[in-house]
């Protein structure tokens, strides 16, 4: 069995996805390749979980020891991040600023059998653009600092709200990424208010934090995994576990309508199809695709083929999706115009940018 197939099977088992038994290892296994792939795709704790429950001698003792060491290092990083998160939430609350916690910290505590099975080493925080100057000032006053010491933008939010601003905690060990746009598509989301109004609270150890509703969380995760070209298996597992745990709370027809309205209907379909093919993710019947979506789906299957994802090949082409006219590079404009929706709004944004530049 090749290393990629085994990593996927073990990660599924470790996450509690389905009841799949350990695959028959009737051929020699390159365990170093398994370890390397699991680390690259951030699923080493899940693979360790599966191997710990496997018959003795399934994997060589040195490989098991390295998996265990990586799991504990990841657990230590998570605990440090949660400590910083608690202080950050307190700082935001002291200023009366509402924030939402995205990705790692929220997913580890909401979806996984144990938080340490979902490693993360930084914090992703969503704040409203209007609140950014006050939140950034409060963080700097509390001893946080810009990741880039010569950050010329200072406390001003970027004109392009899809561009995040990064800070380091007082120790310099934890990166904090402040997001002003939950989808990061280069134009403001049409349903920004809904993301905030429908946010929910979850418990994360001693912390109580707010994150996206299941429907909005699924859209956010789908856009994220697609924007990063399916380059980490852990992101597909996040999506799978969200559907298995909160599937009944996800408004599927509304989700598809929302994705179409935000210009990512085809992307959502492709992500769900990929998760189903790789992990067996349960997907309900979605509204039928439009003729345009069917045509674009052919393009998506060529650009992001399932065979590449199954081989766990890490290849990212961010310019295929991002819309950032401010860079001056036409590749940051043309691809997004062709591959994503809301083209009229993008043309208007281009004209506004041209007027500012002139």
N, C-alpha and C positions, 0 to 999 in steps of 0.2 A: 504493500500500500504506500502511495506517495505521501510525503509529509503534509501537504496542504489538505488532502482528504482526511487524514487522521486528525489534524488540528481542528478542522471544522467539526468532526464527529465528537471529539473530546470536549470541545468548548460547549457544544449543545448539551452534552451530558452534565457538565459542570454547572450549567445555568439552569438545569432542570427542565429543559425543553424536550418534551416527549419522553418516551420510555425506551429509547434506543439502547440496546446492549452494546458493550464494547465491541468494535469491529474485530473480526478474526484477523489476527496478525500472523498470517501464514507465510509471509515473506519478510526478509530482513528490513528493519526500519532504521532510517537515518535519524536517530534521536536528537542529534545536535541540530539538524535542520528543523525538527519539530520544535525544539526549544527556541531557536532563533525566530521562526515564524510566529510562534505564540507570543514572544516578546514584542515583535514588530507590530502585531495586530492587537496588542493590549489584552490578550486573553490568557496570559500565563496563569493567573489565579484560577480561572475556570478549568484549564487543562490540569492543573495540580489537583483541584477538587475531584475531577474524574479519575485521575490516576491513583489518588489516595484510596478510592473505593474499589479499584480494580484488583484482581488477584495478585498476590505477591509475586514479584519477579517480572511483571508486565514490562516495566521500563527499568533500565539500569539504575542502580543506587545513586551514582553521581548525578545523573540527570534529575532524579527525584529531589535530591538535595538542592540542586540549583533552582528548580521550580519552587521549592519551599522558601528558599532565601529570597527569591524575587517576590513571592507573595508577601512576606513579612516586610520587605522594603516598601512595597506598595501600600501596605496597611499603615506603616509609619508615615508615609507621605500623606495619606488620606487623613490621618488624625491631625497632622500639622495643618492641613488645609481647613479642616473643620474648626480648629481653634481660631485661625485667622478669619474664617467666615463668621464665627460668632462675634468677634470684635468688629468686623466690618458692618454687620447688620445692626449692631448697637450704635455705631457711628451714624449710619444712615437714619436710624430711628430718632436719634437725638436732634437731627435736623428736620424731622418731619418728612423725610423722603422715602417714598415707597420704591422697593426694588424687587425684582424677581430673580430667583436662582435658576440658572440653566444648566443643562447637561450633567456633568459628572456628579457633583454633590447631591443634586436632586434625584438623579436616576439611581445612584448607588443605594440610597435609603428608601426609595419608593418601589423599585422593581426587582431587585436581586435578592436571592435567598439570605445572603449576608452582605453587608456593605463592602467588606473587604474583597469580595469577588469582582467588584467593578472599580479597577484602579483609576485614579486621576491625580494630577499633580499641580493643577492650577484651578482658578475659580472663574466662572463665567457669570457675570451679573448684568441684568438688563435694567436700565433706568430710562426714564423719559428724557428726550433731548433737552427740554426746558429745565430739568433738574440737574443736568450734568455739571454746570458751573459750580453750584453749591456743593454737590457731592464730591467733586474733584477737590475743591478747596478744603472741605472737611477732612478728606483723606490726607491731603498734604499737611494740614495742621496736626493730624494725629500721628505723623511720622512716616506715612507712606511716601513713596516718591515715584516720579515718572520712570518707566522702564528705560526710555531714552533720555539721558540727562539733559540733552540740548533740545528737548521737545519745544519747538517754537510756537506750537499752537496754544500752549499754556492751559488756561481754564476754559477756552472756547471749544464748544463741540464742533466737530468737522462739518463742513457744508454737506458732504456726502455722509448721511447717517448710517450707511452700511459699513463705514470704516470705524473699527473699534479703537478705543484708547486704552493703553496698558499701563498698569502701576505695579510696583513691588511692595510687599509688606515691609515692616520695620526691619525684619531680619534679612531681607533680600532673597529669601528662599522660595517665596510663594508669589507667583504671577497672578495678577488680578486683571481680567479683561472686562472692561465696561462696554457693553453693547448698547447702542441706542436704537437698534432696529432688530426685531426678533428674526426676520427672514434674511436680511443682508443681501437683498437683490439689487441694490443700487438705486432704487426709487422707493419712496416711503410706502409701507404696506397700507392698503386700503382699509384694513380692519384693525388698525392699531388699537383703537379703543376697546374692541372686543377682547383682545388678548389680555388687557389689564382687568377689565370688568369681570371676566370669567375665571381669573386665576384662583388657585386653590391652595390651602395650607397643608403641609405634610410635616411629620415628625422626623427629625434626623438626629438620633441620639438625644442629647439635651437641648437641641435647637428646634425651634419651630420656624419653618421658612415657607415662603410662598413661591409657587412655581406655576407653570402653565396648566390649563385644563387638559384632560386627555386628548380631546380633539385637536386643540392647538399644539399640544406637545407632539403629536404624531406628525403634523404638518411641519413643525420646526425640525424634528429629527430627519424627516424625509428630505427636506431641502438641504440640511447639513450634510447628510451622507452623499447626496447627489453632487453637491458643490465640491466635495472632496473626492469625487470619482470612485467611490466604493473602496477606498484605499485602506480601510481598517475593518476587520471583521467585527470588532466590539460594537461598532456603530449599528451594524445590522442586528446584532443581538439585542442592543438597547431597544430597537424598534420592535423586534419580535416579542420581547417580554412586555413591552407596553401594550401591545395588542392582546396578548394572552391574559394579562392581568386586568386591563381596563377596557377590553373590547366592547363590553356591554354599555359602557358610558360614552363610547365614541359614536358620534352622530355621522354615519358614513356618507349619507347623501349630502348633508351639510358640508362635510369635509371636502367632498369632491367639488361642490359648488364654490367653496372658499378657495380651494387650490386653483380652480379655473379663473376665479376673479383676481387672484394675485398673480396669475400668469404662469403657474407651475403645474397645471393639470397633467400634462404628459410626464413631467418629472415624477410626480406622485405615483402615477400608474407604473412607471418603470421601476421605481424603488420597491413598491409592493410586490411586483412580479419577481424582482431579484431576490427579495427576502424569502418569498415562497419557494423559489427554485433552490436556494442555497440551504435554508434552514427549515423548510416546511411550515413557514409562518401561515397561520390560518387567515385567509382573506375572504371577506364576504363578497357577495355580488355587488359590483359597483354600477353606477349608471353607465349605459353604453357610451363608448367613445364617439366623438364627432368625427366627421370625415377628415377634418384637419388633424385631429389627434391621431387617427390611424396612420395618416401619412407621416406625421412627425415621429411616431413610434418606430417606424422602420429606420429612421436616421439614428434614433437613440440606441436601438439594438446594435447598430454598427459602431457607434462611438463608445458605448459602454457594454460590451458583450458579456454574457454570463460566463463564457469559458474563461475569460480573464479573471473574473471575480472568484470563480471556483479554484483557480490556481493560486489565489491570494497574491496576485501580482500588484505591487504598489506603484501606480502610475497616476499622477495628478496633473490635470490641465485646468487650473482655475479660470483661465481666460475664456474657456468655453461657456462659462455661465455668468461671470461677473459683468456688471455694467458700471464702468467708472470712467466717464468722459474726462475727468480731471487729470488723468495720467498723461493725456496727449498721445497715447498709443492706440491706433485704430483697432487693434485686436481686443482691447478692453471695451469695445463698442459693438463691433460687427457681429461677433459670435452670439452675444446675448440678444441682439436684435433678431437673429435668425432662429435661435434655439429656445427662447422663452417668449412669453406673451407680453401684453401691455405695451405694444410697439408705439402706439400713438403718444403715450405718456413719455416714452423714452425719446421720441423725436422732439417733443416739447422741452424735455430736460436738456437735450443737446442744443437747442436754440437758445435756451436761457444761459447755458454755459458759454456759448459762443458770444453772446452779448456781454457777459461779464468779462470774458477774456479780451474783448475788443475795447 
